């Protein structure tokens, strides 16, 4: 069978529809009654946030293609217009399921626990009504700006993702009640959306801000009678398109484009399902909406407010026990971080283990008089980043500090511009990425003068230098002073800051130079071993898999007899169970309290096992349009540790969803099995390792994986 045979469209799942299946898996967590109630609220909120971004970027991109009359099919054989049609169908179903979950499952469960979310339509007691009306007059009314639309006042620009209330009005003295006017008011985002109403001690009653405004909307239009008033919300195209070759100053161009994001084409309209047809007609006309892009909602618009509800005090028993990242055993000594790294490579597993060693690595480098230079790539950082502060301090201490700040990190552009300017003021040399590429790699290089000469210390990771998300995302990191990796790290920064690309690399593999070829050659090596009747195995963990060349190589490997286990959190365009093509491939997606984010790649290599980790998913954008780094794990002890991590995830039967040959995901039947929740297991294991000697940690493990890798 030739390679091209593995590229038939019927062998592939469309990436957008696969993403929707991922959000379905998140929604299934919100529907799972075995999960603490407030955690279910959080998962439902995440589905809403995910959908907003999906509309703003993915749906917007497809609409742009349709406008441009682009008709080329994707790897699954679907044109942009076919994709939009199917997406609309799937998302209307998902939206209905979101609100069925909210109305029929979560609201009654919350009420049972003494938490009521009420609407102004419900019977408020006299005291509750007085409180709500007083709150409106004192806190809300002064902030509101009602906007009428008539011949002298055009339809106002409605901002992206804002919640608004539209109303039809009739002048009080108007004899004809058929001549109505339109008005709209934005629900102010500067005020809390959840307002607690004082009441019984054993019960908490809350009302949403838009309900308070709707109840009191008459006071905004005193000369009018209100025919109807209903909330609505729009999503705009927020995909930034920047011609970097034409942009004289990338920083200024991105700042300009950020302002435009608020006013892109409207691609999605949410309205209350009871909205008056006349009012809906006006909104559809003004926003130029097609019927398939209108979503009629049975409940409060924008369920992301549930994350705020999650933050209410007094409901600890309804939440998962908070996880405190454990110290990393190798760093639990009085020695400085550089001495610890010289003692041997240090593997980091976040959020089960603390992110502190990474922060301390940069902090100690900033203060250490023997450190000459610090170089780092930054993609997304936290709001009050200790790493940014340390880099600024290092520059002020006279060290050479070079920082590549990726301005094109989507939805973090504004944040990154602020940090970049601050670092420049502190004396750091700031680079704004490469033209046409996003720098997505995670690497820090510290150059230190020591007794035996210059030594390079390197941190490489699968996740961002963000101390906040390091508590929420599962990621891997490596601290090393390997000479070969140090030389490659220097070459990486020379390439990013100038035009110096080395002729060869020692240990690191980079995209977009030759990472794709490296992955395909590793897969084909396993294929060759299988053809020679040798044991062959691939395990790959990532966020997304939709690169056709990689998938075709995996199909070829499977057909040759290679056992391929894939752990793919989100998009997966590969199909399992295709006869003589993918019968040896399994795909699982783990959706739990932490966002699975690490990228790990295992190749059996005829018993000479190889482990790689890195920043890249198996997607065209990562392999062709981003600067990504793949690095090896060569220390035998650490190798076995990474293999152990993969084994535990392959044994997960609590949070894992398995892709079946019909293209849907289902959870494993747990009856009669030892329950394995990989995330919970790693939490317990990390805590145990932090208090026990290394040789005792094996005894603390909950189970032994049934089948060793290889």
NORQUI-V836427 format. One record per backbone hydrogen bond with DSSP energy under -1.0 kcal/mol. NH is the residue of the N-H (numbers start at 1). CO is the residue of the C=O. E is the energy in kcal/mol with one decimal. If there is no record, write none. Layout:
nh->[NH,NH]
co->[CO,CO]
e->[E,E]
This chain:
nh->[5,6,7,11,12,13,18,19,20,21,22,23,24,25,26,27,28,30,31,35,38,40,41,42,43,44,45,46,47,48,49,50,51,52,53,54,55,56,57,59,60,61,62,63,64,65,66,67,68,69,70,74,77,83,84,85,86,87,88,89,90,91,92,93,94,95,96,97,98,99,100,101,102,103,104,105,106,107,109,110,111,112,113,114,115,116,118,122,124,129,130,131,132,133,134,135,136,137,138,139,140,141,143,144,147,149,150,161,162,164,165,166,167,168,169,170,172,174,180,181,183,184,185,187,191,195,197,203,204,206,207,209,212,213,214,215,216,217,219,220,221,224,225,227,228,230,232,233,235,237,238,244,247,253,254,255,256,257,258,259,260,261,263,267,268,269,270,271,272,273,275,280,281,282,283,284,285,286,287,289,293,294,295,297,299,305,306,307,309,310,312,318,319,326,331,332,340,341,342,343,344,346,348,350,353,354,358,359,360,361,362,363,364,365,366,367,368,371,372,373,374,375,376,377,378,389,390,391,392,393,394,395,396,397,398,399,400,402,403,404,405,406,407,409,412,416,417,418,419,420,421,422,423,424,425,426,427,428,429,431,437,438,440,440,441,444,445,446,447,448,449,450,453,455,457,458,459,460,461,462,466,470,471,472,473,474,475,477,478,479,480,486,487,488,489,490,491,492,493,494,495,496,497,498,509,511,514,515,518,519,520,521,522,523,524,525,526,527,528,529,530,531,532,533,534,538,539,540,541,542,545,546,547,551,552,553,554,555,556,557,558,559,560,561,562,563,564,565,566,567,568,569,570,573,577,581,582,585,586,588,589,591,595,597,600,601,602,603,604,608,609,610,612,613,614,615,618,619,623,624,625,627,628,630,631,633,639,640,641,642,643,644,645,646,647,648,649,650,651,653,654,657,658,659,660,663,666,673,681,682,683,684,685,686,687,688,689,690,691,692,696,697,699,700,701]
co->[2,3,4,8,9,573,14,15,16,17,18,19,20,21,22,23,24,26,27,32,318,36,37,38,39,40,41,42,43,44,45,46,47,48,49,50,51,52,53,54,55,57,58,59,60,61,62,63,64,66,65,78,74,79,80,81,82,83,84,85,86,87,88,89,90,91,92,93,94,95,96,97,98,99,100,101,101,102,105,106,107,108,109,111,110,204,206,119,122,125,126,127,128,129,130,131,132,133,134,135,136,136,140,140,184,182,153,234,159,232,185,230,183,228,181,225,223,171,178,169,167,147,165,163,188,207,205,200,114,116,195,193,208,209,210,211,212,214,216,217,218,221,170,168,168,166,164,270,268,265,56,242,243,249,250,251,252,253,254,255,256,257,260,235,235,293,233,295,231,297,272,276,277,278,279,280,281,282,283,284,290,291,269,271,297,302,303,304,305,306,309,315,316,352,328,329,336,337,338,339,341,479,477,475,349,326,355,355,356,357,358,359,360,361,362,363,364,368,447,447,400,445,402,443,404,385,386,387,388,389,390,391,392,393,395,394,372,374,429,376,431,378,405,406,409,412,413,414,415,416,417,418,419,420,421,422,424,423,401,403,434,625,438,627,627,459,375,457,373,455,370,453,450,448,446,480,444,478,442,476,464,466,468,469,469,595,350,348,460,346,458,482,483,484,485,486,487,488,489,490,491,492,493,494,630,628,510,510,514,515,516,517,518,519,520,521,522,523,524,525,526,527,528,530,529,563,602,565,600,567,571,618,618,547,548,549,550,551,552,553,554,555,556,558,557,536,584,538,586,540,588,542,543,545,582,578,578,582,564,566,657,655,472,474,541,612,539,610,537,605,607,603,601,631,599,629,544,617,619,620,621,438,511,509,613,611,635,636,637,638,639,640,641,642,643,644,645,646,647,676,676,589,666,587,664,660,658,670,677,678,679,680,681,682,683,684,685,686,688,688,693,694,696,697,698]
e->[-1.2,-2.0,-1.9,-2.2,-1.9,-2.5,-2.1,-2.0,-2.0,-1.6,-1.6,-2.2,-2.0,-1.7,-1.7,-2.4,-2.1,-1.1,-1.1,-1.6,-2.2,-1.6,-1.6,-1.8,-2.2,-2.1,-2.3,-2.3,-2.0,-1.6,-2.3,-3.0,-2.1,-1.9,-1.8,-2.2,-2.7,-2.5,-2.2,-2.4,-1.4,-2.1,-2.0,-2.3,-2.3,-1.8,-2.2,-2.6,-1.9,-1.6,-3.1,-2.1,-2.3,-2.4,-2.4,-2.0,-2.2,-3.0,-2.4,-1.8,-2.5,-3.0,-2.0,-1.4,-2.3,-2.6,-2.0,-1.9,-2.6,-2.2,-1.8,-2.3,-2.1,-2.9,-2.5,-1.1,-2.6,-2.6,-1.5,-2.8,-2.5,-2.2,-1.0,-1.8,-2.7,-3.1,-2.7,-1.2,-1.1,-2.8,-2.1,-2.3,-2.6,-2.4,-2.4,-2.7,-2.2,-2.3,-2.4,-2.6,-1.2,-3.4,-1.7,-1.2,-2.9,-2.5,-1.7,-2.2,-1.5,-2.6,-2.8,-3.0,-2.8,-2.1,-3.1,-2.1,-2.4,-1.5,-1.1,-2.9,-2.1,-2.5,-2.1,-2.8,-1.0,-2.7,-3.3,-1.1,-3.6,-3.1,-2.4,-2.3,-1.4,-2.1,-2.5,-2.2,-1.4,-1.1,-1.6,-1.8,-1.2,-1.7,-3.4,-2.7,-1.1,-2.5,-2.7,-2.2,-2.3,-2.5,-1.8,-1.3,-1.4,-2.4,-2.5,-1.9,-2.2,-2.4,-2.3,-1.0,-1.2,-1.3,-1.9,-2.7,-1.3,-2.5,-3.2,-2.5,-1.4,-2.8,-2.1,-2.4,-2.2,-1.5,-2.0,-2.7,-2.0,-2.8,-2.4,-2.4,-1.7,-1.7,-3.1,-3.5,-1.1,-1.2,-2.0,-1.6,-1.8,-2.1,-1.8,-1.6,-1.7,-2.7,-2.3,-1.7,-2.0,-2.2,-2.1,-1.2,-1.8,-2.4,-2.9,-2.4,-2.8,-3.0,-1.2,-1.6,-3.5,-1.8,-1.6,-2.7,-3.2,-1.4,-2.0,-1.3,-2.5,-1.4,-2.8,-1.4,-2.7,-2.8,-2.2,-1.8,-3.2,-1.8,-2.1,-2.4,-2.4,-2.2,-2.5,-2.0,-2.2,-1.7,-1.7,-2.2,-2.3,-2.4,-2.7,-2.7,-2.4,-2.6,-1.0,-1.1,-2.4,-2.7,-2.0,-1.8,-2.0,-2.6,-2.2,-1.9,-2.7,-2.2,-2.1,-1.5,-1.3,-2.5,-3.4,-2.7,-1.8,-1.8,-1.0,-1.6,-1.4,-2.3,-3.2,-3.1,-2.7,-2.8,-3.0,-2.2,-2.1,-3.0,-2.9,-3.2,-2.4,-2.3,-1.9,-2.2,-2.1,-1.8,-1.5,-1.7,-3.0,-2.7,-1.9,-2.1,-2.6,-2.4,-2.5,-2.6,-2.3,-2.1,-2.7,-2.1,-2.0,-2.4,-2.1,-2.2,-2.1,-2.3,-2.3,-1.4,-2.1,-1.9,-2.5,-1.1,-1.8,-2.6,-2.5,-2.4,-2.1,-2.3,-2.6,-1.8,-1.4,-1.9,-2.6,-2.1,-2.4,-2.3,-1.6,-1.9,-2.9,-2.4,-1.9,-2.0,-3.3,-2.5,-2.5,-2.5,-1.5,-2.5,-2.8,-2.0,-2.2,-2.6,-2.3,-2.1,-2.8,-2.7,-1.4,-1.3,-2.6,-1.8,-2.5,-2.7,-2.8,-2.9,-2.1,-2.0,-3.0,-3.1,-1.6,-2.3,-2.2,-1.4,-2.4,-2.3,-2.6,-2.0,-2.3,-1.3,-1.6,-3.0,-3.5,-2.3,-2.3,-2.2,-1.3,-2.6,-2.5,-2.7,-1.5,-1.6,-1.4,-1.7,-2.2,-2.5,-1.5,-3.1,-1.1,-2.6,-3.3,-2.4,-2.7,-2.2,-1.5,-2.3,-2.5,-2.3,-2.0,-2.2,-2.6,-2.5,-1.9,-2.2,-1.2,-1.9,-1.2,-2.6,-3.3,-2.6,-3.0,-1.9,-2.2,-2.3,-2.8,-2.4,-1.9,-2.3,-2.7,-2.6,-2.0,-2.3,-2.6,-1.4,-1.1,-1.6,-1.9,-1.0,-1.1,-1.4,-1.2]
